[in-house]
Amino acid sequence: MKKIFFLVIWFPLAFAMGTYAQDTLLSDTVVLISGRKVPVMVQGVSSSKISYMIDGETEVKEVDRKQIHQIIYRNGRIEHFNPVAVQMIDEGDWKTVIVTDNKDDVEGFFALGEVEAKSSPRSRNAKAAKRSADIRMKKRAVNMGGLVILVTNRESKGGYGETPTHFVQGIVYGFEPPTE
């Protein structure tokens, strides 16, 4: 008797919960390069287009692959296509610091001090050594409260079997005058 009660009461309840879970997971999510998320049913992915249907519609639509950042499928799998077009960066992040060689770019800013940096010893080529030195210089400029660096000296050494090194010097500029 208990087995029949169990089957009569719990089986319909389990079936209803299973169909509810399926209803909530019926859509895939397409994330555009603008960051906007669109719930859709992905129909196909080709080398140049992605075809999809919007929930409640019967028309199959297409979008260029270059407009899609990623697709998050209903089963949890994520497929990446392109980087996002805009990325939010905090104000005090080293990525916001501008490195320039032009004196006109720092006109109207206040000089905060000098900064210098040397590339990482693990740099494999001259381009990576330059990038490493610039990043180190930007991080030091952020610690000083700077926004722009006017480069006054650059030196590259190494090559042809030697470890490349890059040395850079500059003057850090910001909106506020330096505090003494």
C-alpha positions as a Markdown table, in Angstrom:
| # | Residue | x | y | z |
|---|---|---|---|---|
| 1 | Met | 0.0 | 0.0 | 0.0 |
| 2 | Lys | 2.9 | 2.4 | 0.8 |
| 3 | Lys | 4.5 | 1.7 | -2.5 |
| 4 | Ile | 1.3 | 2.6 | -4.4 |
| 5 | Phe | 0.9 | 5.8 | -2.3 |
| 6 | Phe | 4.5 | 6.7 | -3.1 |
| 7 | Leu | 4.0 | 6.2 | -6.8 |
| 8 | Val | 0.7 | 8.0 | -6.9 |
| 9 | Ile | 1.8 | 11.0 | -5.0 |
| 10 | Trp | 5.5 | 11.4 | -5.8 |
| 11 | Phe | 5.7 | 10.4 | -9.4 |
| 12 | Pro | 3.5 | 13.2 | -10.7 |
| 13 | Leu | 5.3 | 15.7 | -8.4 |
| 14 | Ala | 8.8 | 14.6 | -9.7 |
| 15 | Phe | 7.5 | 14.7 | -13.3 |
| 16 | Ala | 6.2 | 18.3 | -12.8 |
| 17 | Met | 9.5 | 19.4 | -11.2 |
| 18 | Gly | 11.5 | 17.9 | -14.1 |
| 19 | Thr | 9.4 | 19.7 | -16.7 |
| 20 | Tyr | 9.8 | 23.0 | -14.8 |
| 21 | Ala | 13.6 | 22.6 | -14.8 |
| 22 | Gln | 13.5 | 21.9 | -18.5 |
| 23 | Asp | 11.4 | 25.0 | -19.2 |
| 24 | Thr | 13.9 | 27.2 | -17.3 |
| 25 | Leu | 16.8 | 25.8 | -19.2 |
| 26 | Leu | 15.4 | 25.9 | -22.7 |
| 27 | Ser | 17.3 | 28.8 | -24.0 |
| 28 | Asp | 20.9 | 29.4 | -24.9 |
| 29 | Thr | 22.5 | 32.8 | -24.2 |
| 30 | Val | 24.3 | 34.7 | -26.9 |
| 31 | Val | 26.6 | 37.4 | -25.6 |
| 32 | Leu | 27.3 | 40.1 | -28.2 |
| 33 | Ile | 30.6 | 42.0 | -28.3 |
| 34 | Ser | 28.8 | 45.0 | -26.9 |
| 35 | Gly | 28.2 | 42.9 | -23.7 |
| 36 | Arg | 24.4 | 42.5 | -24.2 |
| 37 | Lys | 23.0 | 39.1 | -23.4 |
| 38 | Val | 20.3 | 37.7 | -25.6 |
| 39 | Pro | 18.3 | 34.5 | -24.7 |
| 40 | Val | 17.9 | 32.4 | -27.9 |
| 41 | Met | 17.7 | 28.9 | -29.2 |
| 42 | Val | 20.9 | 28.4 | -31.3 |
| 43 | Gln | 20.0 | 26.5 | -34.5 |
| 44 | Gly | 23.5 | 26.3 | -36.0 |
| 45 | Val | 27.0 | 27.8 | -36.1 |
| 46 | Ser | 28.8 | 28.1 | -39.4 |
| 47 | Ser | 32.1 | 29.6 | -40.3 |
| 48 | Ser | 30.6 | 33.0 | -40.9 |
| 49 | Lys | 27.0 | 33.1 | -39.4 |
| 50 | Ile | 25.1 | 31.9 | -36.3 |
| 51 | Ser | 21.5 | 31.0 | -36.8 |
| 52 | Tyr | 19.0 | 31.3 | -33.9 |
| 53 | Met | 15.4 | 31.6 | -32.9 |
| 54 | Ile | 14.0 | 33.9 | -30.3 |
| 55 | Asp | 11.7 | 32.3 | -27.8 |
| 56 | Gly | 8.1 | 32.5 | -28.9 |
| 57 | Glu | 8.9 | 33.1 | -32.5 |
| 58 | Thr | 9.2 | 30.7 | -35.4 |
| 59 | Glu | 11.4 | 32.7 | -37.7 |
| 60 | Val | 15.1 | 31.7 | -37.8 |
| 61 | Lys | 17.4 | 34.7 | -37.8 |
| 62 | Glu | 21.1 | 35.0 | -38.5 |
| 63 | Val | 23.9 | 37.1 | -37.2 |
| 64 | Asp | 27.6 | 37.5 | -38.3 |
| 65 | Arg | 30.0 | 35.6 | -36.1 |
| 66 | Lys | 32.2 | 38.7 | -35.7 |
| 67 | Gln | 29.3 | 40.3 | -33.7 |
| 68 | Ile | 29.3 | 37.5 | -31.1 |
| 69 | His | 31.5 | 37.4 | -28.0 |
| 70 | Gln | 30.4 | 34.0 | -26.8 |
| 71 | Ile | 27.5 | 31.5 | -26.6 |
| 72 | Ile | 26.5 | 30.0 | -23.3 |
| 73 | Tyr | 24.6 | 26.8 | -24.2 |
| 74 | Arg | 21.8 | 25.5 | -22.0 |
| 75 | Asn | 23.9 | 22.4 | -21.1 |
| 76 | Gly | 26.6 | 24.8 | -19.6 |
| 77 | Arg | 29.1 | 24.6 | -22.4 |
| 78 | Ile | 30.6 | 28.0 | -23.4 |
| 79 | Glu | 31.9 | 28.7 | -26.9 |
| 80 | His | 34.1 | 31.8 | -27.3 |
| 81 | Phe | 34.3 | 33.7 | -30.6 |
| 82 | Asn | 35.6 | 37.4 | -30.3 |
| 83 | Pro | 36.7 | 39.7 | -27.5 |
| 84 | Val | 34.3 | 42.2 | -26.1 |
| 85 | Ala | 34.4 | 45.7 | -27.8 |
| 86 | Val | 34.4 | 47.7 | -24.6 |
| 87 | Gln | 35.9 | 46.7 | -21.3 |
| 88 | Met | 35.4 | 48.7 | -18.1 |
| 89 | Ile | 38.7 | 49.6 | -16.4 |
| 90 | Asp | 39.0 | 51.2 | -12.9 |
| 91 | Glu | 40.3 | 54.7 | -12.7 |
| 92 | Gly | 43.4 | 53.7 | -10.7 |
| 93 | Asp | 44.3 | 50.8 | -13.0 |
| 94 | Trp | 47.7 | 50.9 | -14.7 |
| 95 | Lys | 46.0 | 50.2 | -18.0 |
| 96 | Thr | 44.5 | 53.7 | -18.0 |
| 97 | Val | 48.0 | 55.3 | -18.1 |
| 98 | Ile | 49.0 | 56.8 | -21.4 |
| 99 | Val | 52.6 | 56.6 | -22.6 |
| 100 | Thr | 53.6 | 59.3 | -25.1 |
| 101 | Asp | 56.7 | 60.8 | -26.7 |
| 102 | Asn | 54.9 | 64.0 | -27.7 |
| 103 | Lys | 55.3 | 67.0 | -25.3 |
| 104 | Asp | 52.0 | 68.5 | -26.6 |
| 105 | Asp | 50.1 | 65.6 | -25.1 |
| 106 | Val | 51.1 | 66.6 | -21.5 |
| 107 | Glu | 50.3 | 70.3 | -21.9 |
| 108 | Gly | 48.1 | 71.5 | -19.0 |
| 109 | Phe | 49.0 | 68.6 | -16.7 |
| 110 | Phe | 51.2 | 68.8 | -13.6 |
| 111 | Ala | 54.5 | 67.0 | -13.4 |
| 112 | Leu | 54.5 | 64.6 | -10.5 |
| 113 | Gly | 58.0 | 63.2 | -10.8 |
| 114 | Glu | 60.3 | 60.9 | -12.8 |
| 115 | Val | 59.9 | 57.2 | -13.3 |
| 116 | Glu | 62.0 | 54.5 | -14.9 |
| 117 | Ala | 61.7 | 50.8 | -15.5 |
| 118 | Lys | 63.6 | 47.9 | -16.9 |
| 119 | Ser | 62.1 | 44.9 | -18.7 |
| 120 | Ser | 61.6 | 41.6 | -17.2 |
| 121 | Pro | 64.6 | 39.2 | -17.5 |
| 122 | Arg | 62.2 | 36.6 | -18.9 |
| 123 | Ser | 61.4 | 38.6 | -22.0 |
| 124 | Arg | 61.8 | 36.4 | -25.1 |
| 125 | Asn | 62.0 | 39.1 | -27.8 |
| 126 | Ala | 62.5 | 42.8 | -28.2 |
| 127 | Lys | 58.8 | 43.5 | -28.5 |
| 128 | Ala | 58.0 | 41.6 | -25.3 |
| 129 | Ala | 60.9 | 43.4 | -23.5 |
| 130 | Lys | 59.5 | 46.8 | -24.5 |
| 131 | Arg | 56.0 | 45.9 | -23.4 |
| 132 | Ser | 57.3 | 44.6 | -20.1 |
| 133 | Ala | 59.2 | 47.8 | -19.4 |
| 134 | Asp | 56.2 | 50.0 | -20.3 |
| 135 | Ile | 53.9 | 48.0 | -18.0 |
| 136 | Arg | 56.3 | 48.3 | -15.1 |
| 137 | Met | 56.6 | 52.0 | -15.8 |
| 138 | Lys | 52.8 | 52.4 | -15.9 |
| 139 | Lys | 52.4 | 50.6 | -12.6 |
| 140 | Arg | 54.9 | 53.0 | -10.9 |
| 141 | Ala | 53.1 | 56.0 | -12.4 |
| 142 | Val | 49.7 | 54.8 | -11.0 |
| 143 | Asn | 51.3 | 54.6 | -7.6 |
| 144 | Met | 52.3 | 58.2 | -8.0 |
| 145 | Gly | 48.8 | 59.2 | -9.0 |
| 146 | Gly | 49.8 | 59.8 | -12.6 |
| 147 | Leu | 47.7 | 59.6 | -15.8 |
| 148 | Val | 50.3 | 60.3 | -18.6 |
| 149 | Ile | 54.0 | 59.5 | -19.0 |
| 150 | Leu | 56.2 | 61.6 | -21.2 |
| 151 | Val | 59.0 | 59.3 | -22.3 |
| 152 | Thr | 62.4 | 61.0 | -22.2 |
| 153 | Asn | 64.7 | 58.0 | -22.9 |
| 154 | Arg | 64.4 | 54.5 | -24.3 |
| 155 | Glu | 67.3 | 52.0 | -24.7 |
| 156 | Ser | 67.1 | 48.4 | -26.1 |
| 157 | Lys | 70.0 | 46.0 | -25.7 |
| 158 | Gly | 70.5 | 42.3 | -26.6 |
| 159 | Gly | 69.5 | 40.2 | -29.5 |
| 160 | Tyr | 71.0 | 37.5 | -31.6 |
| 161 | Gly | 71.1 | 34.9 | -28.9 |
| 162 | Glu | 71.2 | 37.3 | -25.9 |
| 163 | Thr | 68.3 | 38.0 | -23.6 |
| 164 | Pro | 66.7 | 41.3 | -24.8 |
| 165 | Thr | 66.4 | 44.1 | -22.3 |
| 166 | His | 64.6 | 47.4 | -22.6 |
| 167 | Phe | 65.1 | 50.4 | -20.3 |
| 168 | Val | 62.7 | 53.4 | -20.3 |
| 169 | Gln | 62.6 | 56.7 | -18.4 |
| 170 | Gly | 59.9 | 59.3 | -18.3 |
| 171 | Ile | 58.1 | 62.1 | -16.4 |
| 172 | Val | 54.8 | 61.3 | -14.8 |
| 173 | Tyr | 52.0 | 63.9 | -15.2 |
| 174 | Gly | 48.6 | 64.1 | -13.5 |
| 175 | Phe | 45.6 | 66.4 | -13.1 |
| 176 | Glu | 46.5 | 67.5 | -9.5 |
| 177 | Pro | 49.7 | 69.3 | -8.5 |
| 178 | Pro | 52.1 | 67.2 | -6.5 |
| 179 | Thr | 51.6 | 67.2 | -2.7 |
| 180 | Glu | 54.8 | 68.1 | -0.8 |
